[in-house]
Amino acid sequence: MRMPDFHKDGFSLEDGEEYHRAAPETFLIPDLALRKMLRPGDFAKLIFKIAVDSEQADEAFERMWVVIRERTPTGYIGMLDNEPHDIAENDRFWCGTELPFQFRHIIAVMPANEESVATAWAPVPIPWNPSD
């Protein structure tokens, strides 16, 4: 499955493992075993690189939570559970956007709650379309 592409989708994901390797004492991430055992409704925090249109920069970075919807061979399909701060609300990338990601992208995890489990099984407001 195609991962988000900055130029094609307007956002991409940063490699949390790479950040950890660069600063192992200060940029901590969960063990790989924990990142591999998430279930629908659990939360994963990812670092998003988002295209912005401003005089200061053409990209912004935000750490945001996604709700796990399903597992794939190399990671998960999740749904964005935050509203990005650096962009205007839109119908392509906002809270409810479905996206694939890999274990290496996860920088934090949080267990499911009743609401997030229901969200994981509900219809997706903005489905991922890998052929876009």
BARO-345387 format. One record per residue (C-alpha): residue in one letter; x, z, y. Coordinates in steps of 0.001 Angstrom, whole numbers, plus 500000, padded with zeros to 6 digits. Example, Ala and Ser with C-alpha at 12.3 -4.5 7.8 and 13.67 -1.06 7.14 Angstrom:
REM residues 2
A512300507800495500 S513670507140498940 
***
This chain:
REM residues 132
M500000500000500000 R501256499073503441 M502399501969505643 P501381502082509328 D503500499728511430 F504234500545515074 H503934496939516279 K500981495944514134 D498930499170514213 G500051500804517459 F501454503787515548 S503861504593512752 L505118507682510960 E508463509404511326 D510458510460508263 G510325514282508106 E513076514374505482 E515359512504507870 Y514633515018510655 H515403517841508217 R518704516258507136 A519733515913510794 A518965519579511594 P518539521543508346 E518788524959510025 T516150524297512679 F513865521569511315 L512366523078508205 I509971521239505901 P508178522362502736 D509882521798499388 L509239518407497824 A507397520057494920 L504876521552497358 R504538518268499268 K503727516545495954 M500976518926494838 L498438518623497667 R494789518066496785 P491804516585498621 G490962518836501551 D494490520220501981 F496237519505505273 A499549517756505893 K501274517634509283 L502981514348510158 I504973513072513142 F503321510037514689 K505104507521516893 I502328506123519090 A502382503107521398 V501489504117524968 D501170502147528140 S502849504125530892 E505571503630533443 Q507649506400531847 A507662505166528234 D506164502745525759 E506015505311522938 A505062508931522442 F505586511307519534 E502923513736518364 R502766516136515457 M499251516032514047 W497343517205510985 V495707514923508446 V493258515907505715 I494264514721502256 R491659512353500779 E493444511015497701 R496802510851496005 T498812507637495556 P501939507082493400 T504238507753496406 G502099509988498599 Y498559510227499866 I495754508651501803 G494611511006504505 M492406511146507557 L493644512165511002 D492215515563511924 N493518515700515519 E492863513810518716 P496065512284520113 H496969513631523567 D499025510715524867 I496480507911524491 A492918507285525618 E490147507623523059 N489717504368521152 D488109503027517977 R491351502091516206 F493478505260516192 W491714508533516826 C490437511593514969 G488957510211511736 T491484507400511254 E492366506895507605 L496031506221506829 P498471506177503937 F501650508237504055 Q504451509253501751 F505803512648500699 R508800512125503028 H506529512056506082 I505109515575505544 I506618518272507788 A504117521098507129 V501195521858504835 M498140524076505023 P495594524873502315 A492095523434502325 N489048525201503649 E485381524529502985 E485068522175505960 S488194520159505141 V487106519670501513 A483772518296502743 T485651516057505199 A487877514736502400 W484831513452500486 A482814512210503494 P482779508573504670 V485740507683506886 P484924506875510525 I487937504528510909 P488950503121507478 W492486501941506743 N492647498190506318 P496021497223504844 S495335493528505420 D494966493869509216 
***
